[in-house]
Amino acid sequence: MIANNIELTPEDLKAIALLDGFLPEKIFDMHMHIGSRDICPNMWANNSVFAQCGEENTMDSYLAHNGRFFGNRKIRANMIVCPDKSMCDPSYGHRDAGTQLLVRELEKHPECVGEIMISAKDTCEDLEAMLVHPRIKGFKCYHVTSGNPNSFQCYIHEFLPEAAWQVADKHGLCITLHMVRDLALADPENMAYICKMADKYPNAKFILAHAGRGFAAWTVMETVEQLAPHKNVYFDLSAVCESGPFFEIIRKCGHKRVFWGSDYPVSMFRGKCISIGPSFLWLYKQQLEQCASKTNFSAFLVGIENLLAVRSACKMLDLSKQQVEDIFYNNAMELFGLKD
């Protein structure tokens, strides 16, 4: 069942029609989340977008919601267990339950792969024991597991244990990082860590989520060139709604290190994230309507805003049809060693 606030408006449908001529025939979503209220009680609290998409987010709910952007296109996904602060305490069993949900989804959707949620204190033995399905292809870390009460200012090593690098390097697995700290990729400590660890563990595939957390566009545009030599550092484009970071990432690091992703169910917010001053601001439907002079004003869903921004960057770079297909499908297939 689709909640009222994520029904497609006439404006959404016009944008989807515009995207239809841009999107390739096959889609690989590198960054979407599965979870449930039982497994992720904090993320489902206060009528969040997670809750609005259902009591349980699965590949089927993704297809019912995000899949509407793609018509009859073939869709694969990297299903990432939704992070939740409760996963810090093993006594709740929420992290194990998230892994079990992922295994069920991988069995149901053999075209997909997945990433498990890891915690700051995990050892190599812990992580090896969690690789319970052959299509678990990586690890997702998140700042809420750090134990730092001000986790948005965490250094990466506070929530990404070196054990994850060691196991990823051993097995050729991915690590998906949503970095924090105010300056994101422009933070000298963040940049130094990424370069150092990517060099130390060359067989690990390090994916910087949200275009290197490029919500404040300048943080990526001024710094991403430093990552060009580090060939095992990749970028997913999920949730960012401005073309500038995409443009500069592709221009400096090449399109073969870039994947499209939705960040479902964040893609089901109605609104947009914008760069403002030195930071960024999420504008939601209610705020935008208060500012609008037209009574029939309607914002796009974030997922549509993101796709339009990707389209703009590709057009500005004059990418070929093949290069667009690489970003939306082929690069992920190659990274995971999959074949149609």
C-alpha positions in Angstrom: 0.0 0.0 0.0 1.4 3.4 -1.0 0.9 6.2 1.6 -0.9 9.3 0.4 2.2 11.6 0.7 4.2 9.4 -1.7 1.6 9.0 -4.4 2.9 10.4 -7.7 1.6 13.8 -8.5 1.0 15.1 -12.1 4.3 17.0 -11.8 6.1 13.8 -10.7 4.7 12.0 -13.8 5.9 14.8 -16.1 9.4 14.5 -14.6 9.4 10.7 -15.0 8.4 11.1 -18.6 11.4 13.4 -19.1 13.7 10.8 -17.4 12.3 8.0 -19.6 14.4 9.1 -22.5 17.6 9.3 -20.4 17.5 6.2 -18.2 18.9 3.0 -19.7 16.9 -0.2 -20.0 18.5 -1.9 -17.0 18.9 -0.3 -13.5 21.2 -1.4 -10.6 20.5 0.5 -7.4 23.7 0.5 -5.5 22.2 2.0 -2.3 18.8 1.1 -1.0 17.7 0.0 2.5 15.7 -2.9 3.9 14.5 -3.1 7.5 11.5 -3.0 9.7 10.0 -1.4 12.7 11.0 -4.4 14.9 14.6 -4.4 13.7 15.0 -0.6 13.5 12.8 1.0 16.1 14.6 4.4 16.1 14.5 4.8 12.3 10.7 4.0 12.3 9.9 6.4 15.1 7.8 9.5 14.8 6.1 8.6 11.6 9.4 8.8 9.6 9.6 8.1 5.9 10.6 4.5 6.8 7.3 4.0 8.6 5.4 5.7 5.8 6.7 3.2 3.4 5.4 0.3 5.5 6.1 -1.7 8.6 8.8 -3.5 6.7 11.0 -2.2 3.9 11.9 -5.0 1.4 12.8 -5.3 -2.2 9.1 -5.7 -3.0 8.2 -2.5 -1.2 11.1 -0.8 -3.1 9.7 -2.0 -6.4 6.2 -0.7 -5.4 7.5 2.7 -4.5 10.9 3.6 -6.2 10.2 1.2 -9.0 7.5 3.5 -10.4 10.3 5.8 -11.7 11.5 3.1 -14.0 8.5 1.6 -15.8 9.2 -1.9 -17.0 12.9 -1.7 -16.8 14.9 -4.6 -15.2 16.0 -3.6 -11.7 18.7 -5.1 -9.5 19.8 -3.7 -6.1 22.4 -3.8 -3.5 20.2 -4.2 -0.4 21.7 -2.6 2.6 20.4 -3.4 6.1 19.1 -0.2 7.6 21.3 1.1 10.4 19.7 1.7 13.8 21.2 2.9 17.1 19.7 -0.1 18.8 22.2 -2.3 16.9 25.0 -1.1 19.2 23.6 -3.4 22.0 23.8 -7.0 20.9 21.3 -8.0 23.6 18.4 -6.6 21.5 19.3 -8.9 18.7 18.4 -6.3 16.1 21.5 -6.5 14.1 21.3 -10.3 13.8 17.6 -9.9 12.8 18.7 -7.4 10.1 21.1 -10.0 8.7 18.4 -12.6 8.7 16.1 -10.3 6.9 18.8 -9.7 4.3 19.3 -13.4 3.7 15.6 -14.0 3.2 15.5 -11.1 0.7 18.5 -12.5 -1.1 16.9 -15.9 -1.4 13.7 -14.2 -2.7 15.5 -12.0 -5.1 18.5 -13.9 -6.6 19.3 -11.0 -9.0 20.3 -8.8 -6.0 23.2 -8.6 -3.6 23.4 -7.1 -0.1 25.5 -5.5 2.6 25.3 -6.2 6.3 25.4 -3.6 9.1 28.6 -3.6 11.2 29.5 -2.1 14.5 32.4 -0.1 15.8 33.7 -2.9 18.0 33.5 -5.8 15.5 36.5 -8.1 15.2 37.6 -10.0 12.1 36.0 -13.1 13.7 32.7 -11.3 14.2 32.6 -10.2 10.6 33.6 -13.5 9.1 30.8 -15.1 11.0 28.3 -12.7 9.5 29.1 -13.6 5.9 26.3 -16.2 5.9 25.2 -15.9 2.3 27.3 -15.9 -0.9 25.6 -12.7 -2.2 26.5 -10.7 0.9 29.0 -8.5 -0.8 30.0 -5.9 1.7 29.6 -4.0 4.9 27.7 -0.9 5.9 29.0 1.2 8.7 27.2 4.1 10.4 28.1 6.8 12.9 25.4 5.9 15.4 27.4 2.8 16.4 30.4 4.8 17.6 29.2 5.4 21.2 30.0 9.1 20.7 27.1 11.1 22.0 27.8 13.7 19.3 28.1 11.1 16.6 27.7 13.5 13.7 31.2 14.8 14.5 32.8 11.3 14.6 36.0 10.5 12.9 35.6 7.6 10.5 37.8 5.2 12.6 35.3 5.7 15.5 32.6 3.7 13.7 34.5 1.8 11.0 36.7 -0.8 12.6 39.9 -1.8 10.9 38.7 -5.3 11.0 36.2 -4.4 8.3 39.0 -3.3 6.1 40.9 -6.5 6.8 38.0 -8.8 5.9 37.0 -6.7 2.9 40.6 -6.8 1.6 40.7 -10.6 2.1 37.5 -11.3 0.3 37.3 -8.4 -2.1 34.2 -7.0 -0.4 32.7 -3.5 -0.4 32.5 -1.0 2.5 29.9 1.7 2.1 30.6 4.8 4.1 28.3 7.7 5.0 30.9 10.0 6.4 30.1 12.7 8.9 31.7 15.8 10.4 30.7 19.3 9.2 33.2 19.5 6.3 32.6 15.9 5.1 35.1 15.2 2.3 36.7 18.6 2.8 37.6 17.6 6.4 41.4 17.0 6.4 41.0 14.1 8.9 38.4 12.4 6.7 40.4 12.8 3.5 43.6 11.6 5.1 41.9 8.5 6.5 40.3 7.6 3.2 43.6 7.9 1.3 45.6 6.0 3.9 43.2 3.1 4.3 42.5 2.7 0.6 46.2 2.4 0.0 46.7 0.0 2.9 43.9 -2.3 1.8 43.9 -2.2 -2.0 41.6 -5.2 -2.5 38.8 -3.6 -0.4 36.3 -1.6 -2.4 35.5 1.6 -0.6 32.2 3.3 -1.6 31.7 6.9 -0.5 27.9 7.1 -0.2 25.9 10.2 -1.2 28.6 11.3 -3.7 31.2 11.6 -0.8 28.4 13.1 1.4 28.2 15.9 -1.1 25.1 17.5 0.2 27.1 20.7 0.6 28.4 20.6 -3.0 31.6 22.6 -2.4 32.9 20.0 0.0 33.3 17.5 -2.9 33.9 19.9 -5.7 37.0 21.4 -4.0 38.5 18.1 -2.9 37.6 15.1 -4.9 40.6 15.4 -7.2 42.7 14.1 -4.3 41.0 10.7 -4.6 41.6 10.3 -8.4 44.8 8.2 -7.8 43.0 5.8 -5.4 41.4 3.4 -7.8 39.6 1.3 -5.1 37.6 4.4 -3.9 34.2 4.6 -5.5 31.1 6.9 -5.2 27.4 6.2 -5.1 25.2 9.2 -6.1 22.3 8.5 -3.7 20.1 11.2 -2.2 22.1 14.2 -3.4 19.9 16.6 -5.3 22.4 18.9 -7.0 24.5 18.1 -10.1 27.7 19.9 -9.1 29.2 17.0 -7.0 28.3 14.5 -9.7 29.8 16.6 -12.4 33.1 17.0 -10.6 33.4 13.3 -9.4 32.9 12.0 -12.9 35.2 14.7 -14.4 38.0 14.1 -11.9 37.7 10.3 -11.1 36.0 8.9 -14.2 32.6 7.5 -14.7 33.7 3.9 -14.1 34.0 4.5 -10.4 30.5 5.9 -10.1 27.2 4.1 -9.3 23.7 5.4 -9.1 21.7 4.7 -5.9 18.4 5.8 -4.5 18.9 5.6 -0.7 15.3 4.2 -0.6 13.2 5.0 1.4 14.8 8.5 1.7 14.0 8.8 -2.0 10.3 8.9 -0.9 10.6 12.2 0.9 8.9 15.0 -0.9 11.4 17.9 -1.0 15.1 18.5 -1.8 18.5 18.9 -0.2 20.3 22.1 -1.2 23.7 23.6 -0.6 23.5 26.8 1.5 26.3 28.8 2.9 29.1 26.4 4.0 26.6 23.6 4.7 23.3 22.2 3.4 19.6 22.2 4.2 16.9 19.6 3.7 13.7 21.3 2.5 10.6 19.2 3.1 7.2 19.5 1.5 5.6 21.5 4.3 8.4 24.1 4.3 8.4 24.5 0.6 4.6 25.0 0.5 4.9 27.8 3.1 7.3 29.6 0.9 5.4 29.1 -2.4 3.3 31.8 -3.9 1.2 29.4 -5.9 -1.5 27.4 -4.0 -1.0 24.4 -6.3 2.7 24.2 -5.6 4.1 20.6 -5.4 7.7 19.5 -4.8 9.1 16.4 -6.4 10.0 13.3 -4.5 13.7 13.3 -3.5 14.3 10.3 -5.7 13.1 12.3 -8.7 15.2 15.3 -7.8 18.2 13.1 -7.5 17.6 11.5 -11.0 17.1 14.9 -12.6 20.4 16.1 -11.0 22.2 13.0 -12.4 20.7 13.7 -15.8 21.9 17.3 -15.7 25.5 16.3 -14.8 25.6 13.6 -17.6 24.3 16.2 -20.1 26.8 18.8 -19.0 29.6 16.2 -19.4 28.2 15.1 -22.7 28.3 11.5 -21.6 27.5 8.8 -24.2 24.6 6.4 -23.9 27.2 3.7 -23.0 28.7 5.8 -20.2 25.2 6.5 -18.7 24.5 2.7 -18.8 27.7 2.1 -17.0 26.7 4.4 -14.1 23.3 3.0 -13.8 24.1 -0.7 -14.3 27.3 -2.0 -15.8 29.7 -0.6 -13.2 27.9 -2.3 -10.3 27.6 -5.6 -12.3 31.4 -5.5 -12.8 32.2 -4.6 -9.2 30.2 -7.6 -7.9 31.3 -10.0 -10.7 27.7 -10.6 -11.9 26.5 -11.6 -15.3 23.0 -11.2 -16.9 
